[in-house]
Amino acid sequence: MTSLPRTAPRSPATAVAVRHPDVPAGRRLSGLDGLRGIAVILVVVYHLFPPVLQGGFIGVDIFFVISGFLITGLIVAEHDRTGRFSPRRFWLRRARRLVPALVPVVLVACTAAWLLGGDVLVGLGWKLLGAATFSYNWVSMAANTSYFGSGQPELLRNLWSLAVEEQFYLLWPLLLLLRVRRPGPRLGLVAALTLASAAWMGVGFSPGSDPTRVYYGSDTHSFGLLIGAGLALLLRPLGPAASGGTAAAPAARRTLTMIRPWWGATAVAGLIAAAIWLPADAAATYRGGLLLVSALTAVAIWAGVAGDRFGRMLDTAPLRYLGERSYGLYLWHWPLLVLVQLVAPFGRGPASVAATGLLTLVLAVAAAATSYRWLEMPIRRQGLRGAVGQLRARVTRASAPGTSRRYRSRAALVLAAAVVLMLLVGTGASVVTAPTVTTAQAEVLRGQQALAQAAQAAQAQAAKDAAAQAAGVVTESTRGSNITAVGDSVMLASAAELQAEFPGITIDAAVSRGMDAAPEILAAQRAAGTLRPVVLLGLGTNGPVDQADLAAVMRVIGPSRELIVVNAFADRDWTAGVNTELAEFSARRSQVVLADWSAAIAPHVDVLADDGIHPGPTGGAIYADSVAVALDRLPGAAPSRAPGADTLQAFRVR
């Protein structure tokens, strides 16, 4: 998120406070607030209304370029004007700009999360440390969380971009002024660092894997900030020749003035197109796509600040309003979305997503406007001490003897102090009471323990069976002795209940496994002689199901074995397609039956973990029951329940 730096107090009506050194006094940098407004719209729509803009995350890259442009302009202008630059004063100004709006967001969000409880608290202490030290991106990567995942509600996820900017602010002034002072080498340094960062992102991206590492990394995602810095350096005078002195120069400037708005409009159109069509998981995004977005942003900035016409087009009233409040809107919208999703009774589906998004949007705009009016602007104009002093003066004037306002003012101060104290206590309690694992992780761990215990029991039973066979005693097969199960974390969370329903079943389940893993696993079991007559596959949660993988499964199990496929229940883009694919696949083959876990669990989502995917003990029993119903429908199975019976009975093997 852009830091919206300011050099001097100004009225709220002014759109941009930083004056570029090449812009005459009295003029502002036109177009930047409008561009900020576009950027924050893209990010907010991407988060609140996911189906609308699949590439709305590029709004952050727009902010990066704006921020690099303004910050570099400030640094170089101060150095050129005074002959010196104080990093300490610069960092204090950054803190004064960023921290006052950030603190209430963190306190309110953490206190609300503590009151609600659940998975939203997991790892919150480390995330608060990342927020306080502006290292959230690295803390999040260390915790293996995903920017693009929706499994665990991550309360402060959007602070990753603030961390990237602050780390840039920490190093860039020192590198720019203490090591490289001449204009030419400065530009060369910026170009080299830009290309290195973009190339490192491209090299680090692995198709088919989560791109969070290259997206969050300060090393891989600083090229936008650097492109903005390079633009600020390019727009500064480089010497007498830069201003032009030939007869053709006025004509060239007139031509440039005429075409500049078209360049700007084309750049903005390219940004909108990227927000609509640029996918979050494509190689093109990380191998040039985001670099192109940053370059287009630089063109739009140039067109706006160098010419009033295009800048005025961008700075329409709605965009300017949002741009001025974009920092607060960016900070508030994501934590509010997480909290609204936890408490709002909208349920699932497109209409529910829209209702949740609209409610969050209203709350975020109100919070951002309040923060801008009563917190950000007073501190920005007068500093923290000046704003507090002004508040004291108002209270003192209102508390003069004989006025009824005295009591109201004192009551307001007491109330404000009580609210602050409550938020501090709530934030502390959120850290102290935070669980170590999510409810989904707890259910998966329960399944892993069940499998470990079953493996020990199987070894003991194998020894007993061997001894019985040596003595000529015939052992009776258990209900699940003919079933081989291969699945993902949903099956793993249901392992204990599957074992109770089908004693003797063998289960090979793992987290984040997809259908593409099934052919190899089943082939290895067949080669080892452990593949049983009935194969149970529960592999639809983590991604689309490919027909080629299903065909490979059929080749491995052969015509003599029967197959049960379990469909998926998850709030994922691919779930509907997976369920349709599995239903059609089972309908076309007599030896394949569908276990309709999705329909069975849909009326009982309250027995799932907080992620709405992984079952607890009751949900695991429903999972096992859906498998038992499918077993009864296999061609080779005798009925396991009497007609009209309400409970599942033993599965009898021929």
Secondary structure, 3 states (H helix, E strand, C coil): CCCCCCCCCCCCCCCCCCCCCCCCCCCCCCCHHHHHHHHHHHHHHHHHCCCCCCCCCHHHHHHHHHHHHHHHHHHHHHHHHHCCCCHHHHHHHHHHHHHHHHHHHHHHHHHHHHHHCCHHHCCHHHHHHHHHCCCHHHHHHHCCCCCCCCCCCCCCCCHHHHHHHHHHHHHHHHHHHHHCCCHHHHHHHHHHHHHHHHHHHHHHCCCCCCCHHHHHCCCCCCHHHHHHHHHHHHCCCCCHHHHCCCCHHHHHHHHHHHHHHHHHHHHHHHHHHHHHHCCCCCHHHHHHHHHHHHHHHHHHHHHHHCCHHHHHHHCCHHHHHHHHCHHHHHHHHHHHHHHHHHHCCCCCCHHHHHHHHHHHHHHHHHHHHHHHHHHHHHHHHHHHHHHHHHHHHHHHHHCCCCCCHHHHHHHHHHHHHHHHHHHHHHHHHHHHCCCCCCHHHHHHHHHHHHHHHHHHHHHHHHHHHHHHHHCCCCCCCCCCCCEEEEECHHHHHCHHHHHHHCCCCEEEECCCCCHHHHHHHHHHHHHHCCCCCEEEEECCCCCCCCHHHHHHHHHHHCCCCEEEEECCCCCCCCHHHHHHHHHHHHHCCCCEEEECHHHHHHHHHHHECCCCCCECHHHHHHHHHHHHHHHHCCCCCECCCCCCCCCCCCCECC
